[in-house]
Amino acid sequence: MKAIDIINIMNKWAYPILIDEWDNTGFQIGDPNRQVSKILLALDLDREVLEKALEEEAEMIITHHPLIFKPIKSIVYNSYKEKLIYDIIKNDIVVYNAHTNLDLAKGGVNDTLIDLFGLKNAEPLRTTHEESLYKFVVFVPKSHANTIRKVLGDEGAGFIGNYSHCTYNVEGIGTFMPLEGTNPFIGEAYNLEEVEEIRIETVVKEADLKKIVNKVIAAHPYEEVAYDIYHLLNKGNIYGYGGIGNIDRMPLNKFLDIIKEKLDVDRLMVYGNINRDVERVALCGGSGASFIFDAFKKGAEVYITGDIKYHDVQYANELGLTLIDAGHYNTEKVILPVIKSYLEKESEGLLSVKIYDKMSPKCIFY
């Protein structure tokens, strides 16, 4: 597959519109037309990951964290990152990452953690994006109505709850007069034509709108396609950082053992009251200290995240919230098998995807 096709597959899941304004992520290095058969997945891209990619003869590296985060003024061979970028380019490796958009995406980092711990009635800790919905209406000759309906449904239009390919269709008469320089599918120049047409309308998500309009135009038989777009007050999916939900009430000590088992870790750093029962659990993959108050506001008794600092502990203690620092790496590594399964399924087996599960830099408990 071409690299750009793989990137489009990822963008279909981790929508670029979900990327936070402070973030820099996406297609970062390489040729979009590079043929790719092997991909290496990792949380971060460092020298060790590049060497592993070369060893595996992978043409593409996909990471969660961006390699290029701050602006680069030059690429010369005299610093760690510049040398790394230089060698990536020299070896014709494609680099793509999905960061905040994968944190927020349905089935992304935080949803994976929610499923892992079995949180019920879960919702985001802090909502950042409410998906806009649009009504897309297109007028089609009856002979091509089925074709256009299939294009709409296959490209993601017409989802209502657990139903796909939902459209509403009305028959009518379309009129038009082809003028000079036209090559009409039906009729002749300067004749007022009447054609039996179908008005097809459906619901389209904001992230899919541009793609669907282009696909319909490409499949439509007319030179000039008549279509309307209406912004709806209906709301689509809600996206946000972290998650909060309920578990069956149990002693915190028992829940800590479950966390260690699910995340495959030997140790957790726990701050606050540990002699308590818990039912309301908040979590955020990676570095989630900025959502401590959100967890408190939504009634959490414990909050699982990473990168907890001294003053974060003091603040949570004042709120009566128990903090569990499972580590930035450990709360995000869970997404790698999910990406692997997704790419293998969406590529219909054309891609070989390998996970390089490493902590960088390595942490040793002494």
N, C-alpha and C positions, 0 to 999 in steps of 0.2 A: 504494500500500500504506500501511497505517497504520504509524506509527513503531514501535509496540510489536511489530508483526509482524517488522519488520526487526531489531529488537533480539533477538527470540527466535531469528531465524535466526543471528545472530552468537553468541548464547549456546549454540546447539547445537554450535558449533565450539569456541569459547573458553569452556569451562565456567566459570561463576562460582565453583564450588567450588575452582578452581585459583588464585583470586586470593590473593596472599600477604597475611599478616595486617597488614603495614605499609602495604599499598597502598590506594588509594582510587580505584576505577575502575568503569565501568559507565554506566548511564543517569544523566546528570548535570543536564541542563537540557531543559525543554520539555514539550509535551503528548503523552502516549502515543498519543492518537487523531489526531494531526496526519497529514493525508494527505501522503505523500511520493512524489515521482516522480524527484527529482534529489538525488544525494548527492555531497558533496565529501569526498575523503579527504586526510588530511595526517598527518604525524607529530605535530605540535603545533598548538594553536589559538591564534593571536595575531590582532592587528588586521588584518594583511595577509590572513590566511586568511579571516576574517569578510568582509572587503570582496570577496574573490574569490567567496565563496559567494553574496553578494548580487548580484554581477555575473552569475553563472551562474544565478541564480534557484533555487539549491538550497535545499530546505527542511530539510536535515539535514546535519550535519557529523560525520564519524566520524574519530577520531584514535587514535593508539597511546598517547600520553602524556595523562594526565588534565589537564583544565583546573583542576578543583577538587581539590587534593591535601590541603591542610591546612584545618581548619575555618575557615569565614568567619563573622564575627560580624555583619556588616552588608553591604548592597549599596547604597552611596551613590555619587554621581557625583563622586568626588574622588581615585581612584587608578586606575592602568592596568587592573588586573584587574577591579576593581569596575565601571569604565566599560564594559569589554568584556562582562562578564556582563549588565550592564544593557541594552546594545544588542542582544545575542543574544536576550534575552527580548522586547525591544521589537519585534524583527523576526520573532518567532515561529519561531526556528530551533531545531531539536532537536539536542542534543549527546550523543553517546555515545562512549565510548572503551573499548578492550580493551588492558590493559597487561600485568601479569604473567601473567594467564591466557592471553594470546596468545603470550607468550614460551614458556610451557610446553606449549601445545596441540599436538596432532599436526598437522603441516603449518603450524605457526606460525613465529615469527621464527627460532628456532634450527634447526628442521627445514629451513626454506628455505635457510639458510646451509649446512647439511650437504649438501643436494642440489646447491647451487650449486658447492661445491668438490669434489663427488664423493667424500665420505668413505664408506669401506666399513666394515661392521660397527659402525656408530655407536651410541652410547649417551649418556645424559645425563652431564654432568660431576658434578652433584650431584643425587641423587634427592630430591624433596620430597614426592611423593604417589604411593602405590600404589593404584590404583583398586580399590575394593571391588566385588564381584559379589554379586548376589542371585538366588535361585531364586524366581520368581513363579509361583504356581499359582492357577488360576481354574477354577471349575466352571460349565459352560455347557450349556444344553439342546442336543441334537444339531442342531436346526434352525439354531442360530446359531454353531456351532463355526467354520465357515469365516470368518464375519464377524470374530469375535474374533481368530482367528489372523492375519488380514490387518492388523487394527489393531495387534497386537503387533509384527509384522514391520515394518510401515510406520513405526512410531514408534521403531524402533531396538532392539527386544528380539530375542533369539535370534541374536546374532552369535557365532559360534565360528570363530576364525581368519578365513579368507576366505569363510566361508559365512554367509548371512543367513537370516532367517525360520525358524530352527531351533526346533522344538517337539517335545515328547513327549506322546502322547495315550493316555489309558486310558478305556475305556467303563465305566460303572457306573450304579447307581441312586441318585438323590438323593431324600431324603424331607423333607417339611416340612408344617407345618400353618399356613395363613394365619389370623391372629387378627383381632379387631375393628379396623376402621379401615384394613385393608389392601386393596389392589387388585391381586391376584396376576395375573401374566402367564399362569400355568397353574393351574387348580384353583379351588376355592371355599372361602370362610371356614369354619373349624372342621372341614374334611375333611382327614384325613391323606393327603397326595398322594405318589405315587411317579412319578418322571420319569426317563427315560433321559437321562443327562448324559455329557458328556465332561470329564475332568480334563485340562486343558491346562497344561503346565509349560514354562518357558523361562528362559533366563538374561537378567538385566537389569543394566546398568551403574548404579552408584550415582547418577551425574548424571541418569539418565533415569528413575529409579524412580518418583518422585512424578508426573511427567507421564504415564507409562504407566499407572499405577493409575487416574488420573483419566480417561484416554481409554477404558480398558476399562470402567469404571463407566458412562461416558456411552453406550457402544455396547451394553452388556449389556441384555437384555430384562427382567431381574428388578428388582423394587423394591429388594431387599436382595441385594447380590452377595456370594457366598461366595468368599473368596480367602485365600491364605496367602503369607507372605513369609519366606524363610529366608536368613540371612546365610551366604555360602559361604566356605570357606577358600581356594578357588581365587582367584588374583589376576588382575586385568585388566591394563590398560596401566600402564606406569611413566612418570611425568612428572618432569621435573627441569630445572634451568637448564643452559644451554649444551649442548655436545656434544663428543664425542671419537671419532675413528675413524682409519682408515688411508688413505693415498694410495699410489700407486706411488712407490717411493723415487726422489728427485730432488734435485739441488742446491737449496739454499734460494733462491738468486738466481732460479732458474727459477720456483720456486713463488711468489715475490714478484710476478713479472710476471703470473702467473695471477690472483693476488688483485686486483691493480690492474685487470686486464681485467674480471674478474667483478663487481667492485664499482663499476666505472667511475670510478676515482679516479686522479689523477696522481701522488700522493705517499703514502707510508706512513712511519710512524715505527717504526723497528726497533731494538730494544734487545737487546744480547747478541751471542753468536757468530753471525755470518752466513756464516762459511766452513765450512758443514756441510751434510751431506745430511739430508733429512727424510723421514719416513714416517708418524710418529704425530703427528696434528694435533688440537689442542683449539681450541674457539671459543666465543664467547658474544656475542650481539648486545647493543649498548648499552654499559653500564658493568659490566664483569665482573672487575674487579681482585680482588674478594673470593673468586674461585674459582681463584686462581693455584696454591694448594697442591693443590686438587683435580686440576688439570691435571697437576701434577707426580706426584701419587700414582698417576694412571692412565697414566703413562708417556709423556706428551706431550713432544715435542722443541720444538715451537713452540706459541704460544697467541695466537690472533687475537681482539682485543676492542677496546674503546674506553675513553677517559678514564683512561689510565695516568698515575700520579703518580710523583714522584721515588723515594719509598720502595718503591713497587711494583717499580720497576726493580731497585733494590738487592736486594730479596727474591728476585725471579726469577733474578737473576744468581747468587746464592748457591746456588740450586737447580739451576743449569745449564740453565735454561729460557729460550729466546729469545722475547721479547715482540714482537708486531706490533700497533701501535696504528693501526687503520684508521679510527678516529673513531666516536663514538656514532651520529651521523647515518647514516654510510655503512653501518654494520653493521645498521641497522634499516630503512632505506628500501626494502630488498628485499621487505618484506612488503606494501607498498602495492599492487603489481600482483596479488598473491595474493588480497588482500581484494576487490579489484575483480572478479576472475574469479569468486570464490566468490559474491559478492552477485548478480552478473548471472546466474549459473547457477541459484542457489536461488530467485531471484525470477522465473525463466523469462522474462527479458527485460523485465519490467515496470519495472525501475529503470534510470535513466541514471546511471552512476557515473563521476566524473572525479577524477583524481589531481592534487593540487597539490603538486608535488615541489619543495620549497624548504627550504633550510637556515635555521634561525632560532636565534640571529642569524647573519647571513652571515659566512663565514670567508674572508678573502683572504690568500693566500700572497704575501708581498712580498719 
